[in-house]
């Protein structure tokens, strides 16, 4: 079954991700949120929820924990007076630089049995399912 095999692959990658990123105290969802903030300075909570399929109450706790760790700051959004943009702090940038390097190395390790063409094809096929 497609679902079974997809889940097995995801579990393998996630367990290795958690082992390798334990030093950063980041769960996969934390990594995703921080990565989006880092690559999209000023992104709003609403945009994050939409991009990642996270419920707003769940994201509030995540963002609050990032603020306590001095990884992220909220600033007034330049175009929407009701919204706040999320920005990385220097501490958050440094953490994500290391965490993203770790994640990239992990991806290379788990994909060693696939050629570059197979990796690209797999990504395209998976995206057809969720995009």
Buried (B, 14 or more C-beta within 10 A) or exposed (E): EEEEEEEEEEEEBEEBBEEBBEEBEBBBEBBBBBBBBBEBEBBBBEBBBEEBEBEEEEBEEBBEEBBEBEBBBBEEBEEEEEBBBBBBBEEBEEBBEEBBEBBEEBEEEBBEEEEEEEBEEEEEEEEEEEE
